[in-house]
């Protein structure tokens, strides 16, 4: 995930998401298909907006 945070690219591929999470590629595909992982179709290619993907795993806890 740190590698994805350092990148400047606006999008990531399914393969990059797979490697970042250490899951089976089919898991990413299912997430895209059911809408739990945001995606954009550009022509025949499907990519994942990097910032939205990272936001899924952001630590939203705050100390009170």
Secondary structure as the mmCIF struct_conf table of DSSP 4:
data_model
#
loop_
_struct_conf.conf_type_id
_struct_conf.id
_struct_conf.beg_label_comp_id
_struct_conf.beg_label_asym_id
_struct_conf.beg_label_seq_id
_struct_conf.end_label_comp_id
_struct_conf.end_label_asym_id
_struct_conf.end_label_seq_id
HELX_RH_AL_P HELX_RH_AL_P1 UNK A 2 UNK A 6
BEND BEND1 UNK A 10 UNK A 10
STRN STRN1 UNK A 11 UNK A 12
HELX_RH_AL_P HELX_RH_AL_P2 UNK A 14 UNK A 21
TURN_TY1_P TURN_TY1_P1 UNK A 22 UNK A 22
HELX_RH_AL_P HELX_RH_AL_P3 UNK A 25 UNK A 34
TURN_TY1_P TURN_TY1_P2 UNK A 35 UNK A 35
BEND BEND2 UNK A 36 UNK A 37
STRN STRN2 UNK A 40 UNK A 42
TURN_TY1_P TURN_TY1_P3 UNK A 43 UNK A 44
STRN STRN3 UNK A 45 UNK A 49
HELX_RH_AL_P HELX_RH_AL_P4 UNK A 50 UNK A 56
TURN_TY1_P TURN_TY1_P4 UNK A 57 UNK A 57
#
